[in-house]
Amino acid sequence: MKLSKEFYNGFIIFLGIGLYFLVMEVLGLADLFYLRLFNVLFVFYGTNRMLKTNFEDGKTLLAPNAASALTTSLTGIFLSTIGLIIYSYSRGGDAYVGSLSKTFLFGGNPSVMTYSISLLFEGIVSAVIVTFMLLLYWESRYSSDKH
């Protein structure tokens, strides 16, 4: 079974984000919320890789590239959210999320699902923004090909 390029690059995003957070946890830096913001770099990498492959293959139309890039980034976000849920439950569930939320965007005591769903929405927004930014970048690079 051959995996689609979108899923493959989305999986690369998932691996990058997952390994990044595990390294932060091992180094004791998981409580530094501003380091969590760098996960968007992995979304940029995987989505850019997808668009680069498309343009190298001669696929320069905006709509198919937009769909491909968005599929890639959303795949990475969904897999990362599922990974977060599994990891959170393996580390103690709501108690683990409670320790994370002290330094993040939440007040009170969010559950694993509340925390994960809110991060999913944040991830979807970042995926859309990254996709459009990269589409603008790649479209401007190949604008001379369209007459």
C-alpha positions in Angstrom: 0.0 0.0 0.0 1.4 3.3 -1.1 0.8 6.3 1.2 -0.2 9.6 -0.3 2.3 12.4 -0.3 0.0 14.4 1.8 -0.2 11.8 4.5 3.5 11.1 4.4 4.4 14.8 4.9 1.7 15.1 7.5 3.2 12.2 9.3 6.6 14.0 9.2 4.9 17.0 10.8 3.5 14.7 13.5 6.9 13.1 14.2 8.6 16.5 14.3 6.1 17.9 16.8 6.1 14.7 18.9 9.9 14.4 19.1 10.2 18.1 19.9 7.8 17.9 22.8 9.4 14.7 24.1 12.8 16.3 24.0 11.4 19.3 25.8 9.9 17.0 28.5 13.2 15.1 28.9 15.2 18.4 29.2 12.7 19.7 31.8 11.7 22.6 29.5 8.0 21.5 29.0 6.8 24.2 31.4 8.3 27.0 29.3 5.2 27.9 27.2 7.1 30.1 24.7 9.1 27.1 23.5 5.8 25.4 22.6 5.3 28.0 20.0 8.1 26.6 17.9 6.0 23.6 16.9 4.7 25.8 14.0 8.1 25.3 12.4 7.4 21.7 11.8 4.1 22.6 10.2 6.0 25.0 7.9 8.5 22.3 7.1 6.0 19.6 6.2 3.7 21.9 4.2 6.6 23.5 2.4 8.0 20.1 1.5 4.6 19.2 0.1 4.3 22.3 -2.1 7.9 22.0 -3.2 7.3 18.5 -4.4 4.1 19.6 -6.2 5.9 22.4 -8.0 8.8 20.2 -8.9 6.3 17.8 -10.4 4.9 20.6 -12.6 1.7 21.1 -10.5 1.4 24.9 -10.5 -2.4 25.4 -10.2 -3.4 27.2 -7.1 -6.5 25.2 -6.1 -5.0 21.7 -6.2 -1.9 22.9 -4.4 -4.0 24.6 -1.7 -6.0 21.4 -1.1 -2.8 19.3 -1.0 -1.0 21.7 1.4 -4.0 22.1 3.7 -4.5 18.3 3.7 -0.8 17.8 4.7 -0.9 20.3 7.5 -4.2 19.2 8.9 -3.0 15.6 8.8 -0.1 16.6 10.9 -2.3 18.5 13.3 -4.9 15.7 13.7 -2.2 13.1 14.3 -0.4 15.4 16.8 -3.7 15.9 18.7 -4.3 12.2 18.8 -0.8 11.7 20.0 -1.3 14.3 22.7 -4.4 12.6 24.0 -2.7 9.2 24.1 0.4 10.7 25.8 -1.7 12.7 28.3 -3.6 9.6 29.4 -0.4 7.6 29.7 1.1 10.3 32.0 -1.9 10.5 34.3 -4.8 12.1 32.3 -6.4 15.2 33.8 -3.7 15.6 36.4 -1.0 15.7 33.8 -2.9 18.2 31.7 -3.5 20.3 34.9 0.3 20.6 35.3 0.6 21.8 31.7 -2.3 24.3 32.0 -0.7 26.2 34.8 1.7 27.7 32.3 -0.5 27.8 29.2 -3.7 29.4 28.1 -6.1 27.8 30.4 -7.5 28.7 33.8 -9.1 26.2 36.1 -8.7 22.5 35.6 -9.3 21.5 32.0 -9.8 17.8 31.1 -7.6 16.0 28.6 -10.3 16.4 26.0 -10.9 20.1 26.6 -7.2 20.8 26.4 -6.8 18.7 23.3 -9.8 20.1 21.5 -8.7 23.7 22.2 -5.2 22.8 20.9 -6.8 21.2 17.9 -8.6 24.4 17.0 -5.4 26.4 17.5 -3.6 23.9 15.3 -6.3 24.1 12.6 -6.0 27.9 12.5 -2.2 27.7 12.3 -2.4 25.1 9.5 -4.6 27.4 7.5 -2.3 30.4 8.1 0.8 28.4 7.2 -0.8 27.0 4.1 -1.8 30.4 2.8 1.6 31.9 3.6 3.4 29.2 1.8 1.0 29.3 -1.2 1.7 33.0 -1.5 5.5 32.3 -1.4 5.3 29.5 -4.0 2.9 31.3 -6.2 5.2 34.3 -6.4 8.2 32.1 -7.2 6.4 30.6 -10.2 4.3 33.5 -11.3 6.3 33.8 -14.5 5.1 30.4 -15.5 1.5 31.6 -15.7 0.6 33.8 -18.7 
